[in-house]
Amino acid sequence: MEHIELGWDEFWAYLFRVRHRRSIPGIQHYDNLVVDFCIEVLGLVEGDEVLDIACGAGDHSVLLAKKGFNVSGFDLSASLIKSAEELASENNVPVNFFTGDMREINFVQRFKGAVLLSHSFGFFNHEENRKVLEGTYNALVEGGKLLLDLMNPYNMPKFSKSWTKLKGGYLLSEPHFLDAPAGVLRGRPATFVDTEKGQIILMNQDALSNNDIRMYTALEIQDLIEEVGFSKVELFGANKLPRMPYAASSERMVVVATR
Ligand SMILES: C[S@@+](CC[C@H](N)C(=O)[O-])C[C@H]1O[C@@H](n2cnc3c(N)ncnc32)[C@H](O)[C@@H]1O
């Protein structure tokens, strides 16, 4: 079999976020539960403007738009934004999708709610992570709310080496590695065996880097959020209803804060 290497955008973005994610059994039901949770804890009412930061392939943005919200969604990956636009048009809903970097959010007091879902926070160093929160703060109206849906650092998922069957091939995922002294979850190598094209697809250096996530504890994230001006920080232990208190054993660490 021929071996080829792909970069971050093609490998992670398309293979993982579109082909892999959309093949997970029950994922649409899960997304619906997450979206209903966001609507309730953010206190959104139909017609409100919502910002989906790092929206990936647009699955949550489109569900929010279908429920009557005015949604803007952006992601660093142009190929994911293209997939997101296709999804919105298949579902016949308007969503303002665009390509952008979460460190450069420049909206001014426009949104009632802003979400970063599926642990899309902590990709950078501390200062840049703070910049993401500052931009989000500026983008929210007074009383608007931010929601961060994060892994619980005290109850991390059990990562193991796994094979997943996808349309057109098999994905081999290596486990993540938790670098405890750095407080960072290091990205994992993965390989896709494309049985249709007869290719083994590997990640190049660009795809292997850029996958680290800083694992903030509840106290650390609360400090950071308050430093940028947010108030009333709330913590939940799940990203679906009913609202669950946050504890060491919680499945998620969801942080909600008000501008
Ligand atoms: C774990 S995925 C989550 C995607 C989506 N929110 C979901 O729940 O399916 C993280 C996303 O962050 C995006 N991303 C990474 N760095 C980014 C940046 N600097 N600015 C905006 N998006 C970024 C990736 O392209 C990817 O789509």
The ligand as a Gaussian input file, in Angstrom:
#p B3LYP/6-31G(d) Opt

LIG

0 1
 C      -12.379000      19.439000      19.310000
 S      -12.789000      20.312000      17.823000
 C      -14.429000      20.867000      18.216000
 C      -15.251000      21.275000      17.035000
 C      -16.720000      21.580000      17.323000
 N      -16.876000      22.657000      18.294000
 C      -17.437000      20.334000      17.811000
 O      -17.881000      20.312000      18.972000
 O      -17.577000      19.388000      17.040000
 C      -11.768000      21.737000      17.982000
 C      -11.909000      22.717000      16.849000
 O      -11.071000      23.846000      17.098000
 C      -10.640000      24.361000      15.861000
 N       -9.521000      25.265000      16.102000
 C       -8.258000      24.953000      16.466000
 N       -7.527000      26.063000      16.631000
 C       -8.350000      27.108000      16.366000
 C       -8.168000      28.529000      16.370000
 N       -6.995000      29.072000      16.659000
 N       -9.227000      29.302000      16.049000
 C      -10.429000      28.758000      15.726000
 N      -10.648000      27.419000      15.701000
 C       -9.616000      26.612000      16.022000
 C      -10.314000      23.092000      15.084000
 O      -10.243000      23.306000      13.701000
 C      -11.468000      22.179000      15.490000
 O      -12.537000      22.280000      14.598000

